[in-house]
Amino acid sequence: MIKYNFFDNLITKLDKISFVDLKKIFIDLSDKYSNIRTVFNSMAEGVLVIDSEESVLFYNKTGCRLFQIQQISEGTSLKNAISNTKIYDLLKRLISKNDKIITEEIKLENEKYSYLQFSVYPLVKDGKIIGTIIIAEDITEKKESENKLKQIESIQALTTLTAGIAHEIKNPLGAMSIHVQLLEQEISKCKCVISEDLMYSLNIVNEEIERLNEIVVNFLYSVRPMTVNMTLTNLNEYLDKIIDLAQPEMQAKGIKFHKDYEKLPAVWLDENIFKQAVLNLIQNSIAAVENKKGIISIGAESRGSYVYINIKDNGDGIPDDIQLKIFDPYFTTKSYGTGLGLTIVYKIIREHKGEVTFSSGKGETVFSIRLPVPFNEKGLIEYDG
């Protein structure tokens, strides 16, 4: 390693050092600098160092990518070095605080959303701050894991807290429905004239009882342990059947539809339960595009040990500020519905050892279901039913 004050001592002895020795020293220094650079370029974190005038002194290979640094030379100003305005504005704000250590996260929109964490440290020499060290870390996987954990914890808490209440609500709803039916029967036997207002009110009561019952049933479905009866399923035929169910509504609403899949592997499914998950996602897409020239497509493909089912629409997209909430129980942006549709989808897919994710931007939203493909000792299990 290069000793502290090495260069100061070297300068004082330059006149006494031969050219050959000096050349050896600089070759050795070049090798050591190359080794140091290799260490920094091997780091998973991005490193950016600037001086007190905010000129770039150093950056490593990962830093070039995470900070989105243009091809520059050392000494370029921070403003000219950082191509992403959002990153530059954040760094400028953190540097201006002049605190010892600051850490802050940022969300960026590239091909998909990514999360970066920036930490700012003072660059100190001889007790004086002469610049700033900035460390960048890609925390996208960490954030996604945290979000998934929050969704699981939210569902578990909901199960523990309110399943019993929902069950108690269902019982009086059933009794109310029976007595309304008895009342209608008594009215039908009566020879007196029944006003239209009375019949209208009875119909409203019936509809509201049915609506409340549906809310309770969906809720209990989303929180109770699910029993799945898995069978090896021809995925091509299965998706074709689901499309046949959904197409009449899409045609009636003037929505164009495309399907994009060829030969798919067999997968283990509870066909009745899984159908509800796919239809829920299709219904969401229909709601997103029914008031415009809508296009919905269902695609599927096999990649490695998984098969992916993708449901895409050209709606307005999901706003950034609610994207982390859409799988949460009771969260909805609609004026109707229970807010449990995507919670149920999430639970069904998890019961199938799968995963549901989404990406959304202006003019396109894609929900993707990932399912494991069954293998045995001979390889891929083929459907022979």
C-alpha positions in Angstrom: 0.0 0.0 0.0 1.0 3.6 -0.5 2.1 5.1 2.8 0.6 8.3 4.1 2.7 11.4 3.1 4.4 9.3 0.5 4.1 11.9 -2.3 5.2 14.7 0.0 8.4 12.8 0.8 8.9 11.9 -2.9 8.7 15.5 -4.0 11.5 16.5 -1.5 13.7 13.7 -2.9 13.1 14.1 -6.6 16.5 15.7 -7.2 18.3 12.7 -5.6 16.3 9.9 -7.4 17.6 8.6 -10.7 15.4 8.4 -13.8 15.4 4.6 -13.7 14.2 4.5 -10.1 11.7 7.2 -10.7 10.3 5.2 -13.7 10.0 2.2 -11.4 8.1 4.2 -8.8 5.6 5.5 -11.3 5.1 2.1 -12.9 4.4 0.7 -9.4 2.1 3.7 -8.7 0.2 3.0 -11.9 -0.2 -0.7 -11.0 -1.5 0.2 -7.5 -3.9 2.9 -9.0 -5.1 0.3 -11.5 -5.8 -2.2 -8.6 -7.7 0.5 -6.6 -9.7 1.3 -9.7 -10.5 -2.4 -10.2 -11.7 -2.7 -6.6 -14.0 0.3 -7.0 -15.3 -0.9 -10.4 -16.1 -4.3 -8.8 -18.4 -2.8 -6.2 -22.1 -3.3 -6.4 -22.6 0.3 -5.2 -22.0 3.3 -7.3 -19.4 5.8 -6.1 -19.2 9.5 -7.1 -16.7 12.0 -5.6 -16.9 15.7 -6.2 -14.9 18.6 -4.8 -16.2 21.7 -3.1 -16.9 23.4 -6.4 -19.0 20.4 -7.4 -16.6 19.2 -10.1 -16.3 15.4 -10.6 -13.1 13.9 -9.1 -13.9 10.2 -9.4 -16.6 7.7 -10.2 -16.7 4.0 -10.6 -18.3 1.7 -13.2 -21.5 1.1 -11.3 -21.7 4.8 -10.5 -21.7 5.6 -14.2 -24.9 3.5 -14.6 -26.7 4.4 -11.3 -26.0 8.1 -11.5 -26.6 8.0 -15.2 -23.3 9.8 -15.9 -22.5 10.8 -19.4 -19.1 10.1 -21.0 -17.1 12.9 -19.3 -13.6 13.6 -18.1 -12.6 14.2 -14.5 -13.2 17.9 -13.6 -16.6 18.1 -15.3 -19.2 19.8 -13.2 -21.8 17.7 -11.5 -24.6 19.4 -13.5 -23.0 18.4 -16.8 -22.1 15.0 -15.6 -25.6 13.8 -14.5 -27.9 13.3 -17.4 -31.0 12.5 -15.3 -32.6 15.8 -14.0 -34.5 14.0 -11.2 -31.2 12.5 -9.9 -29.3 15.8 -10.2 -32.0 17.7 -8.4 -32.0 15.2 -5.5 -28.2 15.2 -5.2 -28.0 19.0 -5.3 -30.6 19.2 -2.5 -28.7 16.6 -0.4 -25.4 18.3 -0.9 -26.8 21.7 0.0 -27.9 20.5 3.5 -24.2 20.2 4.6 -25.1 17.4 7.1 -22.6 14.7 7.9 -24.5 11.7 6.6 -27.8 11.8 4.6 -29.6 8.9 3.0 -32.6 9.2 0.7 -34.5 7.0 -1.7 -35.7 7.9 -5.2 -38.1 6.2 -7.6 -37.2 6.2 -11.3 -39.3 5.2 -14.3 -37.2 3.4 -17.0 -38.5 0.3 -18.8 -40.0 -0.5 -15.4 -39.9 1.3 -12.1 -36.7 1.1 -10.1 -35.6 2.4 -6.7 -32.2 3.9 -5.9 -30.8 4.9 -2.5 -28.3 7.7 -2.3 -26.0 8.3 0.7 -24.0 11.5 1.0 -20.8 11.8 3.1 -18.3 14.7 3.5 -14.9 14.3 1.9 -12.4 15.4 4.6 -8.7 16.2 4.5 -6.7 17.6 7.3 -9.9 18.2 9.3 -11.5 20.3 6.5 -14.3 19.3 4.2 -13.0 19.5 0.7 -15.8 17.8 -1.2 -18.5 15.2 -1.1 -18.7 11.4 -1.5 -22.0 10.0 -2.8 -22.9 6.3 -2.7 -25.7 5.0 -4.8 -27.4 1.6 -4.3 -30.0 -0.1 -6.4 -32.7 -1.2 -3.9 -35.4 -2.3 -6.3 -35.4 -5.9 -5.2 -35.4 -4.9 -1.6 -38.4 -2.6 -2.1 -40.3 -5.2 -4.0 -39.7 -7.7 -1.3 -40.8 -5.2 1.4 -44.0 -4.5 -0.6 -44.8 -8.2 -1.0 -44.3 -8.7 2.7 -46.6 -5.8 3.5 -49.3 -7.3 1.3 -49.0 -10.7 3.0 -49.0 -9.1 6.5 -52.0 -6.9 5.5 -54.0 -10.0 4.4 -53.1 -12.0 7.5 -54.1 -9.1 9.8 -57.4 -8.7 7.9 -58.0 -12.5 8.4 -57.4 -12.4 12.1 -59.4 -9.2 12.8 -62.5 -9.4 10.8 -63.4 -12.9 9.5 -65.6 -13.5 12.5 -67.5 -10.2 12.1 -68.2 -11.0 8.4 -69.6 -14.4 9.3 -71.9 -12.8 11.9 -73.1 -10.3 9.3 -73.9 -13.1 6.8 -76.4 -14.8 9.2 -78.9 -11.9 9.6 -78.6 -11.1 5.9 -79.8 -14.6 5.1 -82.7 -14.2 7.6 -83.6 -10.8 6.0 -83.6 -12.3 2.5 -85.9 -15.2 3.6 -88.4 -12.8 5.2 -88.5 -10.5 2.3 -89.3 -13.5 0.1 -92.1 -14.5 2.6 -93.4 -10.9 2.5 -93.5 -11.0 -1.3 -95.4 -14.3 -1.2 -98.0 -12.8 1.2 -98.4 -9.8 -1.0 -99.0 -12.0 -4.1 -101.8 -13.8 -2.1 -103.4 -10.5 -1.2 -106.3 -9.4 -3.4 -105.8 -5.8 -2.5 -104.2 -3.3 -4.8 -100.5 -2.9 -4.1 -98.8 0.4 -5.0 -95.9 0.5 -7.4 -93.9 2.4 -4.7 -94.2 -0.6 -2.3 -93.0 -3.1 -5.0 -90.2 -0.8 -6.0 -89.1 -0.5 -2.3 -89.2 -4.3 -2.0 -87.1 -4.7 -5.1 -84.5 -2.2 -3.7 -84.4 -4.1 -0.4 -83.8 -7.4 -2.3 -81.0 -5.9 -4.5 -79.3 -4.3 -1.5 -79.4 -7.6 0.5 -77.9 -9.4 -2.5 -75.2 -6.7 -2.8 -74.3 -6.9 0.8 -74.3 -10.7 0.7 -71.9 -10.5 -2.3 -69.6 -8.2 -0.3 -69.5 -10.6 2.6 -69.0 -13.7 0.5 -66.1 -12.0 -1.4 -64.6 -10.9 1.9 -64.8 -14.3 3.5 -63.4 -15.8 0.3 -60.4 -13.5 0.5 -59.5 -14.2 4.1 -60.4 -17.8 4.7 -57.9 -20.6 4.0 -58.4 -21.8 0.5 -58.8 -25.4 -0.5 -57.5 -26.1 -4.0 -58.1 -29.2 -6.1 -55.3 -29.2 -8.6 -55.4 -31.1 -11.9 -52.9 -31.1 -14.7 -54.4 -28.7 -17.2 -54.0 -28.1 -20.9 -53.3 -24.3 -20.7 -54.0 -23.6 -24.4 -57.5 -25.0 -24.2 -58.1 -23.5 -20.7 -57.3 -20.0 -21.8 -59.4 -20.4 -24.9 -62.4 -21.3 -22.7 -61.9 -18.2 -20.5 -61.6 -16.0 -23.6 -64.9 -17.5 -24.9 -66.5 -16.4 -21.6 -65.2 -12.8 -21.8 -65.4 -12.0 -25.5 -69.2 -11.4 -25.7 -68.9 -8.5 -23.2 -65.9 -7.1 -25.0 -67.7 -7.2 -28.3 -70.8 -5.6 -26.9 -68.6 -2.7 -25.6 -66.7 -2.3 -28.9 -63.4 -3.5 -27.4 -60.9 -5.1 -29.7 -59.3 -8.3 -28.5 -56.1 -10.1 -29.4 -54.7 -13.4 -28.1 -51.0 -14.2 -28.4 -49.9 -17.7 -27.5 -49.0 -20.9 -29.2 -48.1 -24.3 -27.7 -47.9 -23.9 -23.9 -46.9 -26.4 -21.3 -49.3 -28.1 -19.0 -49.7 -26.6 -15.5 -51.3 -27.7 -12.3 -54.5 -25.6 -11.7 -57.7 -25.6 -9.7 -59.6 -24.7 -12.9 -62.6 -23.1 -11.2 -60.7 -21.0 -8.7 -58.0 -19.9 -11.2 -60.7 -18.9 -13.7 -62.0 -16.4 -11.2 -58.5 -14.8 -10.9 -58.1 -14.4 -14.7 -61.6 -13.1 -15.2 -61.1 -10.5 -12.5 -58.0 -9.2 -14.3 -59.9 -9.2 -17.6 -62.8 -7.3 -16.0 -60.4 -4.7 -14.7 -59.0 -4.2 -18.2 -62.5 -3.9 -19.6 -63.3 -1.2 -17.0 -60.1 0.6 -18.0 -60.8 0.8 -21.7 -64.6 0.6 -22.2 -65.0 4.4 -22.6 -62.3 4.7 -25.3 -61.2 2.7 -28.3 -60.1 -0.2 -26.2 -57.7 -3.0 -27.0 -57.2 -5.9 -24.7 -54.8 -8.8 -25.3 -54.0 -12.0 -23.6 -50.6 -13.4 -24.2 -48.7 -16.4 -22.7 -45.3 -17.8 -23.1 -43.0 -20.4 -21.5 -39.7 -19.3 -20.2 -37.5 -21.8 -18.3 -39.3 -23.3 -15.3 -42.2 -20.9 -15.6 -45.1 -20.0 -17.8 -46.3 -16.4 -17.9 -49.9 -15.2 -18.7 -50.0 -11.5 -19.6 -53.2 -9.5 -19.7 -52.6 -6.1 -21.4 -54.9 -3.1 -22.1 -54.4 0.4 -23.6 -56.2 2.2 -20.8 -54.9 5.3 -19.0 -52.7 3.3 -16.7 -52.5 3.1 -12.9 -51.4 6.4 -11.3 -47.9 6.3 -9.6 -49.2 7.3 -6.2 -51.5 4.2 -5.9 -49.4 1.5 -7.5 -48.2 0.2 -4.2 -51.7 -0.1 -2.8 -53.7 -1.9 -5.5 -53.3 -5.3 -4.0 -54.3 -4.0 -0.5 -57.7 -5.2 0.8 -60.5 -2.7 0.3 -58.5 -0.3 -1.8 -60.4 0.9 -4.8 -60.7 3.9 -7.0 -64.2 2.9 -8.3 -67.5 4.3 -7.0 -68.7 0.7 -6.8 -67.3 -2.7 -5.8 -65.6 -4.0 -2.6 -62.0 -3.3 -3.3 -61.3 -7.0 -2.8 -60.9 -8.1 -6.5 -57.2 -7.9 -6.7 -56.7 -9.2 -3.2 -58.6 -12.3 -4.2 -56.5 -12.5 -7.4 -53.3 -12.2 -5.3 -54.4 -15.0 -3.0 -55.5 -17.4 -5.7 -52.2 -17.0 -7.6 -50.2 -17.6 -4.3 -52.2 -20.8 -3.7 -51.0 -22.0 -7.1 -47.4 -21.3 -6.0 -47.3 -18.5 -8.5 -46.8 -14.7 -8.5 -48.8 -11.8 -10.0 -47.1 -8.6 -10.9 -47.9 -5.6 -13.0 -46.3 -2.7 -14.9 -48.3 0.4 -15.9 -47.6 3.6 -17.7 -49.7 6.0 -19.8 -51.5 4.1 -22.4 -50.6 0.6 -21.2 -51.1 -1.7 -18.2 -49.9 -5.3 -18.1 -50.7 -7.8 -15.4 -48.5 -10.8 -15.5 -49.2 -14.2 -13.8 -46.2 -16.5 -13.3 -46.9 -20.2 -12.7 -44.4 -23.0 -12.2 -44.1 -25.6 -15.0 -44.2 -29.2 -13.6 -41.1 -31.3 -14.3 -40.2 -34.9 -13.3 -37.0 -36.9 -13.6 -37.6 -37.2 -17.4 -38.1 -33.5 -17.9 -41.2 -31.4 -18.8 -44.5 -33.1 -18.0 -46.6 -33.2 -21.1 -50.4 -33.0 -21.0 -52.0 -36.3 -22.3 -55.6 -35.8 -21.2 
